[in-house]
Amino acid sequence: MYTQLIQSPVKCTQATKTVSRSGLLLLLLVCAVSVQALPPYRVTVKNNSGLNRIEELVILKRAFLQKKIKELSTKNFVLIKHQGQPLVVQYDDLNNDGIWDEAVFLYTFKPFETVNFAVVVSDKPAAIKAVVKAHVRHKHKLNDNSFGENVITDTMPYNNQPTDFTRQKLPPYLTEGPAWENDKVGFRKYFDVRNANDLWGKTTDKMVMDFVGANPDSVYHHLSWWGMDILKVGRSLGAGAIALRIPLKDRKKDTLLRLGNNTRKIIYHSLADGPVRAMFTITYSDCNVAAGIEPVTVVEKISIWGGQYFYKNEVEIKNAPNGTELVTGIPDFYNCSVDVVQKKSFALLYSFGRQSEHNDTLTLAVMAPSKNFIKVNKAQEEYSDISNAYLFHQSMESGIPVTYSFFSLWQLTDKQFADKQKVRIFLEQQADLMQSPLSIK
């Protein structure tokens, strides 16, 4: 993983580096940065929606920039400016070859606005002072019951069982597995056979996942200054975890399979860690579906960035039998209203009601392009270990990614989310933004 930030060139007598993992500020000072004596290039970005795009993620791929800037080498970086003002840019090396693949930044666009950004080639990153708006971490418990450094890659023990908290106060991983957050919301994954996602409601824009759960005397199921764990997961998939439905020849039983059991290897790998965007993959290698069916391998790539109330998941499968379906969903434990919206370009499942563990209003939603959407149904407990859930089905083919976004709208994060009509409007606006992506030239 290689993440770098750019703002503006400076010169200083001594290089310094200060990183605040708590999420307040990330300060990188790189000295004697030189900008090549080349004319500034231009990237034009258009908002194709009639809505404001608040802190929209702009992704500039290296291949795109190299076509525009012939002088851009694998050792170069770029400075992005608007009206002379430098923007916070994050560089992400997504294939771990030591060369950044994408330069990303956040920008707020007015309806149908077209913005020209100046791009200047630089041989080094420059000074930056940036508020951290996205973070992912995975930490192991040490012998002294503290938690170690953030690990980049980790393999889960085969069929790892959940922690028995009646016998030990702390799990082997901080909050039981990887956690990811932005300035609005946070999530965590159970790194065991449950393989469910849990949900953090946040009342602060600071990054908090490095210390939440590290002290067993501070219970994250109780409301604190930063928020709390607000989701009842049980035997559901929680906040958008994945399962597979693969048809069997005899069709005598449901084949809904929770990813986590009977998988040769489950590997976590961090790809990017803020301040703009955080991204990681979970690889389920050689998952045994059923007798007579070749094992499948599934990779989910989860990303989250500043300013949004969702994370995005891109899921790909290898050796998928015909008829394979990707299944995710939302929990069903309380008397909430549940709606399914299907339109030409998107499908949406969402629930609204007093379903947070703080007994206040929480909306949970799954949104995806309609091209892969099949149906929504309720989990049938007698046919699977997945229960208490509304399930969102999408079609899958080997080697073709399937995407969806999972939303969490808690009234203590934003009071507008206590109103069902405002929630419906918000989600429909999000759908409009997703079906009208930015144009970049």
N, C-alpha and C positions, 0 to 999 in steps of 0.2 A: 504494500500500500504506500502511495506517495501523495500527500496532500500539501499543497503550497498555496499561499495567499499573496495577493499583490495589491498595493495601493498607489504609492508614489515613490520615486527615486530619492534617496538621501545619501549623504556622506557623513561618516562619523569616524572617530579615531579608534574605537574599540567595538567589536561586534558583541551584542548581547542578545539573549533569548530568554523570554519569560512566558510560560504557559500556565494559564489558570484552568485546570480541569473542572473546577467548580462551575464554570460557565459564565462568570462575570465578564472577563475580558481575555482575549488572546492577543498577546503582543509579540510580534516578531520583528526584530530589527536586523536587517541585512545591510552590510556596509558596502560602500563604493560600488553601487549599482550603476551600470552604464546602459544608456539607451542608444541603440544603434542609430546612426545618422541616416535614417530613412524617412520618407514622408509618411505621415499617419495614414493608415488604411481605415476603411469605414465598413461597419456592419450595420445593416438596416433591419430593425425588428418591428413588425406590425402586430397590433392587437386586433384580431379578426372578430372580436366580440363587442357587442354594444354595452358591455359591463366593465366596470373598473376591475383591473387585475391587481390585487393587493399583494405586493411582494411575490411576484411571479418568478419562477425559476427559469432562467435563460441558460441554455446549454449550447456552448460552442464546441463542436467536435474538432479535434486536431486535423482530421482529414479535410473538413470544410475550410478551416483557416489556412491550411497549406495550399489549397487551390487558389485562394485569394492572395496569399502572401508567399511568394516563391522563396523569399529569403528566410522564412521560418524554418529553422533546423530543429533537430531533436534535442538540442541543448538550450534552445531559446524559450523564453516566456513571452507573454503579452501583457501590456497594461491596457485596461479598458477605461475610457473616460467618456463622460457626457457633459457637454458644454464646459469643457476644461476641467471638470471635477473628476478625480479618480474614484472608481468603484471598488468595493471589496470583491476580489476574485479568488476562487478556490480552484486549484488544479488537482485532478483526480487521475491516478494511474490505476485503471480498472483491470488490466491484465497482468499487473505485477512485473512489468519488464523494465522498470526504472524510467519510463518516459510517460509523461502525462498524456491522457487520452481525451479528457474533456476539461474545459475551463468553464466554470459555472458562477453565476452571480444572481442576485435578486434585484428586481426593479418593479416599481408600481406604474402601471400603464393606465391611461385614461381610455374611455370607450373609443374604439377604432383608431387609436393613436398610433402613429408611425414615429419611431425614434431612431435617430442616427447615433451610433456609438463610434468613437475614435478608437482605433486599435494600433498600439505602438509596440514594435518588437523590442524586447529587452533581453540581455544576456543573463540576468539574475532577477529573482524576486526582490521587491523593494520594501521599504518600511510600511508597516501595517498596524493599525490599532482597530480591532474589530470585535464587536459584540458577538459572542458565540450563540448561534440560533439553532444548532442541530448537533447531536452527539449520540454515539453508540459506544457501549462498553460491555466487556465480559471479563469478570474477575474470579479467580480461584481463592478459596479460603486457605489461609496459612495455618501452621501449627499453633501459633499464638492466638488464633481466632480473629486475626485481622484479615483483610483481603489484599491480595497482591496487586501488581500493576495490570493495566489493561492488556489483555492478550489479543493478538491479531488472528491466530488460528487455533482451533481446539477441536478435538474429536471426542464425542460423547462415548462413555463406556457402553458396551452392548447391552441393550434392554435396561438402561439405567432406571432405577426405581425412584419414585418421589421421596423426598425427605420426610422422615417420621419426626415431627416437631414435638411429640411427647417424649422423645428420647434425646434429642439434641436441639439446641436453641438456634443454631445457624446451619444453613444448607452448605453444600460443597462449593456452590457458586453464589456470588452476591445476588440476592433476590431470585435465586434458583435458576439463573441463566442469563443470556444476553438481554440487555435493555436498550431501548432507543427512544429518543425524545427530541422535541423542538421547543420553541418558546410558548407553545399552546397546550401540548398534550404529550403523554409518554406511554410506552408499552414495554412489556417484557415477555419473554418466551420461556416456558418451562423446558429446560434442557434435560428431559427424561421421557419416559414412554408416553406420558400424557400429551406432550407436544402441543399444548394449548397456548394461546396468547392472552395475557392479562393486561389490565388497563390502569394507568395512573391518571387521575384527575389533577390538573395543576391550577394553582391560584397565583403562580409567579411565572415570570418569563425567564427566570434563571435556570441553568442546567443543574439538576439535583440528583441524578441517578448514580453519581459516584459515592454518595454517602447514605442515601435512603436504603435501609435494610442492613447497614453495617453494624448497628448497635441493637441487639435484641431487646433492650429495655425501651427503645423508641419504636412503638408499634405503628407500622405504616397503614394499618387498617383503621386508624383513628385520624381525624382531621388535624393537620398541622399547618404551620404557616405557609408551606409550599403546596399543600394539597393532600391526597391520600390515594390508596388503592380503592377504586370505586366499583369494581366489577365482580359479581358472583360468577364463577366459571363452572364449577361442578364437573359434570361429564360432557359439557358442551365443548365446542371448539374455541370458546372464549371470543376474543377480539380479532376474529378473522383468520384463525389458523387454518391449515389446509388438510383435506382428506381426499381420497380417490374413490370413485365408484367405477369398478371394472366388471363388465358383464361376464358371467360364467355360462358355459354351454348348457348346463341343465336348468339354469334360471330358477332354481328352487329356493334360493336364499338371497338376501340383500348382500351386496359385495362392498358396502361402504367401509373403507379402511382408513383408520387413523394412522397417519405417518408418525412413526416413533417406535412401534413394535416390530420385531422380526426384520430389522434393517441392518445390513452388514456394517455399514459405517454411517454415522451422522456427523457432518463436519461443519463447524461454524468458521466463517472467514470474513474479517472486516475489510471493506474496500475503501471507505472514505469516512472521515471523522471530523466534520465541521471545519470552519464555523458556519458555512452556508448550508451544506448538505451532509447527511450521514447515510451510509449504505453498507449492507452486508449480505452475504449469501448463507443459506443453509442447504447443504447437499445431502440428500438421502440416497446413499449408494447401495444398489442391489437390494431393493425392498421386495420381500417375498409376499406376493399377492395371494396366491392360492396354488394348490397342487396342479401341475400340468401347465402352468402359465409362467413364462420366462420372467425372472425378476426385472423390475423397472427401476430406473434412477430418476430422481426428481430434484430439481434445483429451484429454490425460491430466492429471488433477489429483492430485498426489501429496502426501500429508500424513504427518507423523510427530510424535509427542508423547512427553513424558517417561514413563519407567518401562516401556516396552514393547519387545519384541524384533522388531517388524515395522514396515513402512510400509504405508499403505493407498493404493490407486490407484483412482480413479474415472474411467472412460473413456467418452467419448461420440463418436459418429460422425454425420456429415451425409452425405446422398446414398448411404446404404448399399444396395447391391443385395441382393435377396432371398437369404438363405442366408449372409450375411456372418458370419464367426466372429472373435471376438477370441482371439488366441493369446498365451500367455505360457509360462513354464516354468522348469525348473532344469537346470543343466549335467549332462552325463553323461560324465565323463572317467575315473573311478576305479571300482574294484570295491566299490560301495556297495549296501546294501539299499535298494530302492525300493518304496514302498507307496502304494496308492490307496485312500482311504476315501470311500465315498459313502453318505450317510444322507439322511433325508427333508429336512433343513434345510440341510445343507452338504456340500461336496465338498472333499477334501484330497489333495494330492500331496506326498509328502515323501521325501527320501533321507537316509540315515544312514551314516556311515562316516568313514574317514580320507581326507577329500577337501579339507582345507584346505591352503593352500600352506605351512603350518608342519608338515605331515604329522601332524596330529592330528584329533580328531573334530569334525565340523561337520555340522549338520543344516540342510538347505534345504527350504523348504516353501511351497506356494501353497495358500491357503484362500479359498473363495468360497461364496456362497449357492448352493444346489443348483438353484434355479429356472432358471439360465442354463447350467448345466454340461452339456457334451455328452460329452466323452471325454478320455482321456489316451493319447497315442501317442508313439513315438520319431520324431525328425526323420529324414527320408529325404534324405540328402545329394545324391542325383542329381537331385532335383526342386527344390532351393532352395539359397540360400547359407547357410541355417541348418542347422547340424549339431551333433552331440554334445549332444543335448538331449532331455529328456522334455518334451512339449508339452501344455499344459493348455488345452482349447478351451471357449469360452463363446459362446452365441448373442448376436447384436447386432441392434438395430433403430435406425433413424435417430432421434436426439433422446432416446433412453432410456439413461441411464447404466448401465454395467456395472461392478461393483466386484470387487476381490479384495485380499487381503493377502499380503505376502511376508515370510516369517520367516527369520531367521538365528540359529541357536543354536550357539555356539562354546564348546568346553569351557574355554577360557582366560577367557572372560567369566563363566561360571558352571559349576563342576565337575559339577553335576547333568546337564549336557548331554553328558557322556561315557557316560552309561548309556542304552541304547536304550529300556528300559522306562519310565524317567523322562521321556524325550523324548516317547514316545507319550502318556503320561498328561498331560503339559504341553499338547501340541497338542490333545488332546481337550477339556481344560478350556478352552482358548482358543476352541474351536469352541462350547462351551456358553455362554460369555460372549457371543460374537457373536450367537448365536441367541436370547439373552435380554437384549435391550438395556434400558437404564435407562428408567424411566417418570418423566417430568418434568411436574409440575402446578403 
